[in-house]
Amino acid sequence: MSRAELMDDKRWFTSSYSNGTGNCVEVADLDGAVGLRDTKDREAGVVTVGVTQWRTFLAAAEELYRHQP
């Protein structure tokens, strides 16, 4: 995947829970991987993780959220 394809804004989205403060992470489906980038500095780079790792992270985050006091 070229840098231009990777940075294409049509691939990226933020959570519907984002509150507009700019402290958000964008996520993209990168054909077999998941990309993450900072909404405040999109050109700084992209972190990519495998789909399985991303799903594991989301499950752990959901579990932590459910057990908040």
DSSP file (Angstrom, degrees, kcal/mol; ACC not computed):
  #  RESIDUE AA STRUCTURE BP1 BP2  ACC     N-H-->O    O-->H-N    N-H-->O    O-->H-N    TCO  KAPPA ALPHA  PHI   PSI    X-CA   Y-CA   Z-CA
    1    1 A M              0   0    0      0, 0.0     2,-0.0     0, 0.0    29,-0.0   0.000 360.0 360.0 360.0 130.7    0.0    0.0    0.0
    2    2 A S     >  -     0   0    0      1,-0.1     4,-2.5     4,-0.0     5,-0.2  -0.313 360.0-112.2 -75.4 161.4    1.4    3.4   -1.0
    3    3 A R  H  > S+     0   0    0      1,-0.2     4,-2.5     2,-0.2     5,-0.2   0.899 119.3  54.6 -59.3 -40.9    1.7    6.3    1.5
    4    4 A A  H  > S+     0   0    0      1,-0.2     4,-0.6     2,-0.2    -1,-0.2   0.914 110.3  45.5 -61.0 -42.7   -0.9    8.2   -0.5
    5    5 A E  H >4 S+     0   0    0      1,-0.2     3,-0.7     2,-0.2    -1,-0.2   0.905 113.0  51.1 -65.8 -40.8   -3.3    5.2   -0.2
    6    6 A L  H 3< S+     0   0    0     -4,-2.5    -2,-0.2     1,-0.2    -1,-0.2   0.877 113.0  44.3 -63.9 -38.7   -2.5    4.9    3.5
    7    7 A M  H 3< S+     0   0    0     -4,-2.5    -1,-0.2    -5,-0.2     2,-0.2   0.484  79.1 129.6 -87.9  -2.5   -3.1    8.5    4.3
    8    8 A D    X<  -     0   0    0     -3,-0.7     3,-2.0    -4,-0.6     4,-0.4  -0.357  55.9-144.1 -56.5 116.7   -6.4    8.7    2.2
    9    9 A D  G >  S+     0   0    0      1,-0.3     3,-0.8    -2,-0.2    -1,-0.2   0.698  92.8  72.4 -60.8 -20.7   -8.9   10.4    4.6
   10   10 A K  G 3  S+     0   0    0      1,-0.2    -1,-0.3    18,-0.0    -2,-0.1   0.741  94.5  54.4 -67.3 -20.8  -11.7    8.2    3.2
   11   11 A R  G <  S+     0   0    0     -3,-2.0    18,-0.7    -6,-0.2    -1,-0.2   0.717  97.5  80.5 -80.6 -22.2  -10.2    5.2    5.0
   12   12 A W  E <   +A   28   0A   0     -3,-0.8     2,-0.3    -4,-0.4    16,-0.2  -0.591  50.2 169.2 -99.4 146.1  -10.1    6.8    8.5
   13   13 A F  E     -A   27   0A   0     14,-2.0    14,-2.8    -2,-0.2     2,-0.3  -0.983  21.0-140.8-146.9 158.7  -12.8    7.3   11.1
   14   14 A T        -     0   0    0     -2,-0.3    12,-0.1    12,-0.2    10,-0.0  -0.793  39.9 -86.1-113.4 162.0  -13.2    8.3   14.7
   15   15 A S    >   -     0   0    0     10,-0.4     3,-1.6    -2,-0.3    -1,-0.1  -0.297  26.9-126.5 -64.9 148.0  -15.5    6.8   17.3
   16   16 A S  T 3  S+     0   0    0      1,-0.3    -1,-0.1     3,-0.0    -2,-0.0   0.642 111.3  65.3 -67.7 -13.0  -19.0    8.2   17.6
   17   17 A Y  T 3  S+     0   0    0      2,-0.0    -1,-0.3     0, 0.0    -2,-0.1   0.470  72.8 122.4 -86.8  -3.1  -18.1    8.7   21.3
   18   18 A S    <   -     0   0    0     -3,-1.6     6,-0.1     1,-0.1    -4,-0.0  -0.334  52.2-154.4 -60.2 140.5  -15.5   11.3   20.4
   19   19 A N        -     0   0    0      4,-0.1    -1,-0.1     0, 0.0    -3,-0.0   0.325  36.5-107.9-106.4   8.8  -16.3   14.6   22.1
   20   20 A G  S    S+     0   0    0      1,-0.1    -2,-0.1     3,-0.0     4,-0.0   0.557  85.3 117.9  83.3   6.9  -14.6   17.1   19.8
   21   21 A T  S    S-     0   0    0      2,-0.1    -1,-0.1     1,-0.0     3,-0.0   0.580  83.5-116.8 -82.5  -8.8  -11.7   18.0   22.1
   22   22 A G  S    S+     0   0    0      1,-0.1     2,-1.2     3,-0.0    18,-0.2   0.439  83.5 118.7  88.1  -0.7   -9.2   16.7   19.6
   23   23 A N        +     0   0    0     16,-0.1     2,-0.3    15,-0.1    -1,-0.1  -0.450  50.3 120.1 -93.3  60.9   -7.9   14.0   21.9
   24   24 A C        -     0   0    0     -2,-1.2    15,-1.9    -6,-0.1     2,-0.4  -0.816  56.1-139.0-127.0 161.1   -8.9   11.3   19.6
   25   25 A V  E     - B   0  38A   0     -2,-0.3   -10,-0.4    13,-0.2     2,-0.3  -0.963  18.7-142.1-116.5 137.1   -7.4    8.4   17.6
   26   26 A E  E     - B   0  37A   0     11,-3.1    11,-1.8    -2,-0.4     2,-0.4  -0.752  13.9-156.2 -97.3 149.8   -8.5    7.6   14.1
   27   27 A V  E     -AB  13  36A   0    -14,-2.8   -14,-2.0    -2,-0.3     2,-0.4  -0.944   8.4-171.8-126.3 144.6   -8.8    4.0   12.9
   28   28 A A  E     -AB  12  35A   0      7,-1.8     7,-2.4    -2,-0.4     2,-0.7  -0.998  27.2-126.4-138.3 142.9   -8.6    2.6    9.4
   29   29 A D  E     - B   0  34A   0    -18,-0.7     5,-0.2    -2,-0.4    -2,-0.0  -0.800  28.1-175.4 -82.6 115.3   -9.3   -0.8    7.8
   30   30 A L        -     0   0    0      3,-2.7     4,-0.1    -2,-0.7    -1,-0.1  -0.208  52.1 -89.1-111.3  41.2   -6.0   -1.5    5.9
   31   31 A D  S    S-     0   0    0      1,-0.2     3,-0.1     2,-0.1    -2,-0.0   0.974 112.3  -1.9  54.8  71.2   -6.9   -4.7    4.2
   32   32 A G  S    S+     0   0    0      1,-0.3    19,-0.8    18,-0.0     2,-0.3   0.375 131.4  58.3  99.7  -3.0   -5.8   -7.3    6.8
   33   33 A A  E    S- C   0  50A   0     17,-0.2    -3,-2.7    18,-0.1     2,-0.4  -0.908  74.7-123.3-144.8 172.1   -4.5   -4.8    9.3
   34   34 A V  E     -BC  29  49A   0     15,-3.0    15,-2.3    -2,-0.3     2,-0.3  -0.985  20.5-150.8-123.4 132.8   -5.7   -1.9   11.4
   35   35 A G  E     -BC  28  48A   0     -7,-2.4    -7,-1.8    -2,-0.4     2,-0.4  -0.809   8.9-167.9-103.3 145.0   -4.2    1.5   11.3
   36   36 A L  E     +BC  27  47A   0     11,-2.4    11,-2.6    -2,-0.3     2,-0.3  -0.991  12.2 165.4-129.9 137.8   -4.1    4.0   14.1
   37   37 A R  E     -B   26   0A   0    -11,-1.8   -11,-3.1    -2,-0.4     2,-0.4  -0.987  38.8-102.2-149.7 159.4   -3.2    7.7   14.0
   38   38 A D  E >   -B   25   0A   0      3,-0.4     3,-0.7     7,-0.4   -13,-0.2  -0.651  19.8-145.9 -82.8 130.0   -3.5   10.9   16.1
   39   39 A T  T 3  S+     0   0    0    -15,-1.9     3,-0.4    -2,-0.4    -1,-0.1   0.762  99.1  56.1 -68.2 -23.0   -6.2   13.3   15.0
   40   40 A K  T 3  S+     0   0    0    -16,-0.4    -1,-0.2     1,-0.2     2,-0.1   0.714 123.1  21.7 -81.0 -20.1   -4.0   16.2   16.1
   41   41 A D    X   +     0   0    0     -3,-0.7     3,-1.8     1,-0.1    -3,-0.4  -0.511  66.2 166.3-147.3  71.3   -1.1   15.2   13.9
   42   42 A R  G >  S+     0   0    0     -3,-0.4     3,-0.7     1,-0.3    -1,-0.1   0.771  78.0  56.6 -62.0 -28.4   -2.2   13.0   11.1
   43   43 A E  G 3  S+     0   0    0      1,-0.2    -1,-0.3    -6,-0.1     3,-0.1   0.546  83.3  86.4 -81.8  -6.5    1.1   13.3    9.2
   44   44 A A  G <  S-     0   0    0     -3,-1.8     2,-0.2     1,-0.2    -1,-0.2   0.734 103.2 -90.2 -68.4 -21.5    3.2   12.1   12.2
   45   45 A G    <   -     0   0    0     -3,-0.7     2,-0.4    -4,-0.3    -7,-0.4  -0.724  33.6 -92.0 135.7 174.4    2.7    8.5   11.1
   46   46 A V        -     0   0    0     -2,-0.2     2,-0.5    -9,-0.1    -9,-0.2  -0.980  18.4-148.6-129.1 135.2    0.5    5.5   11.4
   47   47 A V  E     -C   36   0A   0    -11,-2.6   -11,-2.4    -2,-0.4     2,-0.4  -0.902  20.8-160.6 -98.3 130.7    0.8    2.5   13.8
   48   48 A T  E     +C   35   0A   0     -2,-0.5     2,-0.3   -13,-0.2   -13,-0.2  -0.923  12.6 175.6-116.0 141.7   -0.5   -0.7   12.3
   49   49 A V  E     -C   34   0A   0    -15,-2.3   -15,-3.0    -2,-0.4     2,-0.0  -0.939  35.9 -96.0-134.8 157.9   -1.6   -3.8   14.1
   50   50 A G  E  >  -C   33   0A   0     -2,-0.3     4,-2.3   -17,-0.2   -17,-0.2  -0.321  34.6-113.7 -70.0 158.2   -3.0   -7.1   13.0
   51   51 A V  H  > S+     0   0    0    -19,-0.8     4,-2.5     1,-0.2     5,-0.2   0.894 116.9  52.4 -60.8 -41.6   -6.8   -7.6   13.0
   52   52 A T  H  > S+     0   0    0      1,-0.2     4,-2.1     2,-0.2    -1,-0.2   0.915 110.1  47.9 -62.7 -43.0   -6.5  -10.3   15.8
   53   53 A Q  H  > S+     0   0    0      2,-0.2     4,-2.4     1,-0.2    -1,-0.2   0.894 111.4  51.2 -64.1 -40.1   -4.5   -8.0   18.0
   54   54 A W  H  X S+     0   0    0     -4,-2.3     4,-2.6     2,-0.2    -2,-0.2   0.926 110.3  48.1 -63.4 -45.4   -7.0   -5.1   17.4
   55   55 A R  H  X S+     0   0    0     -4,-2.5     4,-2.3     1,-0.2    -1,-0.2   0.884 111.1  51.4 -63.6 -38.1   -9.9   -7.3   18.4
   56   56 A T  H  X S+     0   0    0     -4,-2.1     4,-2.2     2,-0.2    -1,-0.2   0.916 110.2  49.3 -63.8 -43.3   -8.1   -8.5   21.5
   57   57 A F  H  X S+     0   0    0     -4,-2.4     4,-2.6     2,-0.2    -2,-0.2   0.931 111.2  48.8 -60.6 -46.9   -7.4   -4.9   22.5
   58   58 A L  H  X S+     0   0    0     -4,-2.6     4,-2.5     1,-0.2    -2,-0.2   0.900 110.6  50.6 -62.2 -41.1  -11.0   -3.9   22.0
   59   59 A A  H  X S+     0   0    0     -4,-2.3     4,-2.2     2,-0.2    -1,-0.2   0.905 111.8  47.8 -63.1 -41.6  -12.3   -6.9   24.0
   60   60 A A  H  X S+     0   0    0     -4,-2.2     4,-2.4     2,-0.2    -2,-0.2   0.906 111.6  50.0 -66.2 -41.5   -9.9   -6.0   26.9
   61   61 A A  H  X S+     0   0    0     -4,-2.6     4,-2.4     2,-0.2    -2,-0.2   0.908 111.2  49.2 -63.1 -42.0  -11.0   -2.3   26.7
   62   62 A E  H  X S+     0   0    0     -4,-2.5     4,-2.2     2,-0.2    -2,-0.2   0.907 110.1  51.2 -63.6 -41.7  -14.6   -3.3   26.9
   63   63 A E  H  X S+     0   0    0     -4,-2.2     4,-1.1     2,-0.2    -2,-0.2   0.919 111.1  47.6 -62.4 -44.5  -13.9   -5.6   29.8
   64   64 A L  H  < S+     0   0    0     -4,-2.4     3,-0.5     1,-0.2    -1,-0.2   0.907 110.5  52.7 -62.5 -41.8  -12.2   -2.8   31.7
   65   65 A Y  H >< S+     0   0    0     -4,-2.4     3,-1.3     1,-0.2    -2,-0.2   0.900 106.6  52.8 -61.3 -42.0  -15.1   -0.4   30.9
   66   66 A R  H 3< S+     0   0    0     -4,-2.2    -1,-0.2     1,-0.3    -2,-0.2   0.766 109.1  50.2 -66.0 -25.4  -17.6   -2.9   32.3
   67   67 A H  T 3< S+     0   0    0     -4,-1.1    -1,-0.3    -3,-0.5    -2,-0.2   0.136  78.9 128.0-103.7  20.7  -15.7   -3.2   35.6
   68   68 A Q    <         0   0    0     -3,-1.3    -3,-0.0     1,-0.1    -4,-0.0  -0.482 360.0 360.0 -70.9 145.7  -15.3    0.5   36.3
   69   69 A P              0   0    0      0, 0.0    -1,-0.1     0, 0.0    -3,-0.0   0.507 360.0 360.0 -69.5 360.0  -16.5    1.6   39.8
